[in-house]
């Protein structure tokens, strides 16, 4: 039992490190899905193909954010029940989250598939890459239920303190995705469609295997869910999931809306921007993982009546953020051209390289801000304090979108990334004010 409850029994620093590191590795491998598609497509098909995947990615990131946010929202209920050792409610929360969000994913997949072309046109996708972008997106939507299923399962494992299990499956599915990508794109010359099918197959198999393992894990706990789906539990889950989705999708929604601004500068600039954006997403993995770890850590400790441990854990999370931010800054400042070159290759245009390297050199200085934001948001989310949390993320999103649309025609495409740290800083400031106000202590 003590091993299961290490988030509420071990020292805050040790507990957060032990919980978040496997999650970081898992999230890194999850990023390999889209990064592998981009690298292999960019290398073997060409710069226009990389731009097409990049144009699709801004939209797919929104759906990924909904899946992750929904999973984290459900995971809060699982964590609370687990922390209080109410295993009947814990199992009911697991089954309810799976049923609710899988139903949602099917509806979203149908909507996305039918409207893919209209959406990409609305995002001002360059005409020379529109067909490829729509093709990639439609295949992606076919696999959306697997994406949701996997992320709900992953959040459930994390809520139970079993963060290593999602890591193992992500390693397996990511490596499988690389192999399938190489065969379908480089060997069988299936182009963008091959990359999309490789992702669907790898993610679908991983989701199914994860479900089997979850059933075995749940069987080790006493108790039984009284029903497969409970409406009251679902409504509580939605209440937590909506702000979680907003937090997780703030960057993604902003990216999608701003994408239309970048698209207006042509496919070469879009290719460089896509490379920089992929690398930024990888760099934010430690920060997102720390935030998600704080969510489960806060929920379990508040469930156990240990507010003092939440404060200590919050302080430890800031130290972790500073360490990773320093590493990211050094990498982005010392090797931006080599990093962008992984995606574009030797045949990449000067415009694509200039865009990608400028993106990385600027963004490298500001990752501590998003780390502090994620840690604070994670604490508020885990406590169920959703008002300040929601406001902070809306301000972040609005700032990025409004200034990008207004200033890009005057300043140029660089304003798209110049404004990002401003949104992060405003988000962190509002969330920190909410934390210092102490409302989160009463949210349980």
Secondary structure as UniProt FT lines:
FT   TURN            2..5
FT   HELIX           6..9
FT   HELIX           12..44
FT   HELIX           47..83
FT   TURN            84..85
FT   HELIX           87..122
FT   TURN            123..124
FT   HELIX           127..129
FT   HELIX           130..142
FT   HELIX           144..159
FT   TURN            160..161
FT   HELIX           163..181
FT   HELIX           182..187
FT   HELIX           191..219
FT   HELIX           231..263
FT   TURN            264..265
FT   HELIX           267..283
FT   HELIX           285..303
FT   TURN            304..305
FT   HELIX           307..334
FT   HELIX           336..344
FT   TURN            346..347
FT   HELIX           350..363
FT   TURN            364..365
FT   HELIX           367..383
FT   HELIX           386..411
FT   TURN            413..414
FT   HELIX           415..418
FT   HELIX           420..437
FT   HELIX           439..442
//
